[in-house]
Amino acid sequence: MENGIFKAQLQQGRLSETGLFPKVVLLDTISHCNLQCSMCVHKDMLRKRGVMARDLFTKIVDEIAERDKSARVWMVFFGEPFLLKKRPPTIFEYVAYAKSKGLTDVVLNSNANLMDEDSSRRIIDAGLDAIYIGIDAHHKHTYDKVRVGGDHDLVVRNVQGLIRMKEKMGAENPKVFVQFVVMDVNEAEKDDFVKFWSEQGANVKIRPKVSWGGLINAPNLTLSAAERWPCYWAMQTMSITNLGKVVTCAVDLDASYIAGDVTVDTLEGVWNGELKRLRDLHMASRFSELPQMCGQCLDWQSARADYYTTGQNK
């Protein structure tokens, strides 16, 4: 899409002021992962990996339920949720709790290597609204280069199994999305990926590569600082680590800038405190005054995606 048109569309919606509460909340329920993907910096993460305590999780969810039940809640933003399928509190318990509080848009992202038949049944039973599964390749040899440590054939079977399980149980949710991050190594497979997964009954999400705040090379990020617009993630999202620290956005894997702490404050308080100041700087195009990682970041260009839906809304 031509940059001027894209920017105008962003300004009309995704970059507008959200008001007194975020539209999207990302929870670091677990910051461990079972893969070492080539386009991800998780393997180099410096902050201590951990799991969010039940009391902190319920405090956060309770406030979201009170303030805006329609806010999108990502149950993880930098880990693999199915690592929590056995140890309590399980990811299924967390999803079920959020749904019991009336939240209407509870979602997971996963690499699906651990999403077996039992896990599929339990996320359906828990009431999960949508799941986004990162695959990023149509062929196994490409998957092995990108999703290092994963099993392409197993993932395909697991996703197909989830779709069949939904049909068997007569369940509308979770909506199933498979994700493809466009890179040099896989871009020739995009059309085949879309065709295959559309035929399987999944929705497809195609998105640009991010640089994780400049930590990895992303040659697709070609716009200059002079062309910069406010970042969608800054405008509408709040990212909370497993310890309750609120960071600038979900690409700040090491929590290099702490904007607040929801163990001692409310989400609304942090959103209208330091995060409000950062949003104001974005809207005023005073990017040089932002914290270093945010000020020098190029990932504001990547906060978009193309979707291919099946029409069956699976």
Residue, then its C-alpha position, 0 to 999 in steps of 0.5 A: m500500500e502506498n505510504g501516504i494512503f496507509k498513514a491516512q488510514l492509520q490516523q483515522g483509526r488505529l492511531s487515534e486516542t483510546g481514552l482513559f483505558p487501553k484497547v489492547v492489554l498484553l499479559d506476560t503470563i509466561s516468558h519462557c519459550n520452547l523454540q529459537c526462531s530466527m526472526c525472534v530475539h527471545k533466545d537473547m532475552l536478558r531479563k529473567r524468565g518467569v510466570m505471572a502469579r495468579d494473584l497478579f493475573t486476577k488483579i489485572v483481569d478484574e480491573i479490565a472486566e470493570r473498566d472495559k470488557s471488550a478490550r482485547v486481552w492477549m494471554v501471552f506476548f513473549g512466551e509459549p502458552f502451552l508450556l503452562k498446560k500442566r503446571p498450575p495455574t494452567i493457561f486453561e485456568y487463566v483463559a477460563y477466569a478471564k471469560s468468567k469475568g465477562l471479557t469478550d476478546v481473549v486471545l492466545n498466540s502460540n507456535a502450536n508444537l505443544m498444542d495436542e488434542d487435549s490442549s485443543r479441547r481445553i482451550i475450546d472448553a475454556g472459552l478462548d475467543a481466538i488463537y494466532i499460530g505462528i508457522d511462517a512457512h509452507h514447506k518443512h525445509t523453510y520452517d526448519k530455518v525459521r522456526v528453529g527447534g519446531d516440527h512443521d509436520l506436527v504443527v500442521r497436524n495440531v492445527q488441523g486437529l484443533i479445527r476438527m475438534k471445533e467441528k466435532m464439538g460444534a464450537e464457534n470459538p476459538k477463531v483459528f488464525v495461522q500467521f506468516v511473517v514475510m521474510d526473504v527466506n519464505e516470501a516465495e511461499k506466501d501464496d501457497f501458504v494462504k491457499f493451503w490454510s484457507e482450504q483447511g478452514a483457517n484464517v490467514k494473517i500475513r504481517p511484516k517482519v519487526s526488528w524488535g526495537g533494532l535488535i535484529n535486521a529487518p530490511n523491510l523497514t525502509l521509511s526514514a525518521a522524517e516519514r515517521w508517524p505515531c506508533y499503533w502499539a504506543m497508542q492503543t496497547m499496554s504490555i505487562t511483564n510477569l512481574g507487573k512492570v508496564v513497558t513501552c510496548a511488546v517489542d521491549l523484551d528486556a523491559s528496558y523502560i518501565a512506565g509503571d507497575v501494576t502491582v502498586d498501581t492500577l492499569e488506568g493509573v499507568w495508562n494515564g500517567e507515564l504512558k499518556r506522556l509518551r503517547d502525547l510525544h508521539m502525537a506531537s511528533r516529538f520522537s527525539e524526546l522518547p526513551q531511547m529504544c522507542g525513539q530510535c525504533l523502526d517497528w512503527q512501520s510494521a504494526r499492520a497485517d493482511y488477513y485472508t478469511t475462509g468465510q466460515n469464520k473459523 
